[in-house]
C-alpha cells in the first residue's frame, strides 16, 4: 500500500516538474517568436498600398479603360434609334412640355444623321459613327440610363464618383483601393485628358476623396507627359542607386522606430514609384515605336490635330493596360471655352456643325482601340466603358438647331471582359426622352462594373465620418442582362 502510494506521489511530482519546465520553455518560445517578428517587421520594406489584392470572387475583368465624352452626348444622334421621332419631326411633342435646363424647347427634331443597321445584331447607329458601328457585336448598349443632375459639373461627378457633390472617391480610386495594381513602375490609375483641356471639375473627377491619396488618378498624355522625370544633369545611374539605397535605409530605420505608421509607408511608396517612373513613363508615352499600320488604324497620322491627339491618347491607353495599369480614364472632349460646342459635346445651338467636328475625332480611334484590344487578346479581360454625364432632349431649343440637357434617359455602353456583345438593354419612350423600360441608374452601372472586377459593391466599403461609405451609396443593382 505504502509502496504504491510512493510510486503515485513520485509520478505526480515528476509530472508537475515536467509541466513547469515545459511551460517555461513554451513562454520563452513565445517571447522569442515575438522578438523575431518585431525584428522581421523592422527590416521588411514598407508595404505598398497599391500591392495586388485578390478580388472577392472570381473576376471577368482585370482592368478598365473608361472613355468619357463630356458635354452630354445626344443619344438621339448616336445610338438610340426612334422611328416615331423621325415620323413626327417638327411637330409638338405630345403631353406636357418637359422640364428644360436652358431656355424653352420647340418642336420635335429628328437627327440630322442617317440611321444604319450594323453587325450581325442589326444594331441601329447613325452614320456619324460608322466605325464604332462596325463594333456593335462586341458592345452592350444601355439605353435606359438616368442621372440625378442636368448640370454638367454635378453630372460628371456622379458618373465618375457616384455623387453629385465634390469630395468623394472616383471609380478608379475605389478600384485601385480594392485591387491594387500589377504595375510596379507606373501609377495604378491613370487619367488621359483631352489635349484641348480639362473637363468640368478638372481633377475632382479622378480624386481619391476620403480614401488615402495613393489611390487618386495621375494625369498625363502623349503630348503632355508628367513633368520633371528626367534625371538631374551630371548624375549617373550608379550614383542615383546609391542615393536611393541610403534613403531606403533611413526610411527603414524610421519605420523601425515608429511601428504602425502607415502614412510613412504610403509616402515612401509614392516617392519610390516616382523614381521608377523616370524610366517607365517616358517609354510608355512614346508611341513612335508603334507600327505604321497601327498608327494609321487609330488615325494618329490624321491631318486633323484634334483627331490625331485623341488617337495617340487611345494608343497610350492600350499601352498602359498592357503594362499593368489597373484603371485608365480617357477623355474625348473638354470644357467649352466661350464658343458653344467647340471643345465638347454640349450642342445647344448648332448640333450638326458641332457633331460634324466631334464625331470623326471619337469614331476612328475608339473603334481602333476596341479592334486592337480584341486582336491582341486583351479584350477578353479588359472592360471598356463609354460614358457621358447625361443625354439630350428630343426637341430643339427655341430659335436654335440644338438640343437641351436631359438626364431622364440616355445611353452608355460597355464592351469586353464578361460583357454580352450585340445586346441593347432598356429603352426610352417613343421619342427618346425618358427611360421607360428596365430603367437603370449610375449606381447600377457602377455596381455592374465592380461585379465584373470580382467585387461586391455592397461589401466594398471604407469607414469615414462615422459611416461605412460605398461607391454606390445605399443603392445599386448589377445589370445582369448585359453579362455574358
HELIX and SHEET records of a PDB file:
HELIX    1   1 UNK A    2  UNK A   43  1                                  42    
HELIX    2   2 UNK A   75  UNK A   77  5                                   3    
HELIX    3   3 UNK A   83  UNK A   87  1                                   5    
HELIX    4   4 UNK A  127  UNK A  129  5                                   3    
HELIX    5   5 UNK A  130  UNK A  133  1                                   4    
HELIX    6   6 UNK A  136  UNK A  138  5                                   3    
HELIX    7   7 UNK A  152  UNK A  161  1                                  10    
HELIX    8   8 UNK A  171  UNK A  179  1                                   9    
HELIX    9   9 UNK A  202  UNK A  205  5                                   4    
HELIX   10  10 UNK A  213  UNK A  215  5                                   3    
HELIX   11  11 UNK A  237  UNK A  257  1                                  21    
HELIX   12  12 UNK A  262  UNK A  285  1                                  24    
HELIX   13  13 UNK A  287  UNK A  289  5                                   3    
HELIX   14  14 UNK A  292  UNK A  298  1                                   7    
HELIX   15  15 UNK A  305  UNK A  322  1                                  18    
HELIX   16  16 UNK A  351  UNK A  375  1                                  25    
HELIX   17  17 UNK A  442  UNK A  452  1                                  11    
HELIX   18  18 UNK A  480  UNK A  482  5                                   3    
SHEET    1   A 8 UNK A 218  UNK A 219  0                                        
SHEET    2   A 8 UNK A 189  UNK A 192  1                                        
SHEET    3   A 8 UNK A 327  UNK A 331  1                                        
SHEET    4   A 8 UNK A  63  UNK A  68  1                                        
SHEET    5   A 8 UNK A 382  UNK A 387  1                                        
SHEET    6   A 8 UNK A 410  UNK A 416 -1                                        
SHEET    7   A 8 UNK A 139  UNK A 146 -1                                        
SHEET    8   A 8 UNK A 423  UNK A 425  1                                        
SHEET    1   B 8 UNK A 218  UNK A 219  0                                        
SHEET    2   B 8 UNK A 189  UNK A 192  1                                        
SHEET    3   B 8 UNK A 327  UNK A 331  1                                        
SHEET    4   B 8 UNK A  63  UNK A  68  1                                        
SHEET    5   B 8 UNK A 382  UNK A 387  1                                        
SHEET    6   B 8 UNK A 410  UNK A 416 -1                                        
SHEET    7   B 8 UNK A 139  UNK A 146 -1                                        
SHEET    8   B 8 UNK A 440  UNK A 441  1                                        
SHEET    1   C 2 UNK A 105  UNK A 108  0                                        
SHEET    2   C 2 UNK A 395  UNK A 397 -1                                        
SHEET    1   D 2 UNK A 115  UNK A 118  0                                        
SHEET    2   D 2 UNK A 123  UNK A 126 -1                                        
SHEET    1   E 2 UNK A 391  UNK A 392  0                                        
SHEET    2   E 2 UNK A 405  UNK A 406 -1                                        
SHEET    1   F 2 UNK A 427  UNK A 428  0                                        
SHEET    2   F 2 UNK A 435  UNK A 437 -1                                        
SHEET    1   G 2 UNK A 462  UNK A 464  0                                        
SHEET    2   G 2 UNK A 467  UNK A 469 -1                                        
END                                                                             
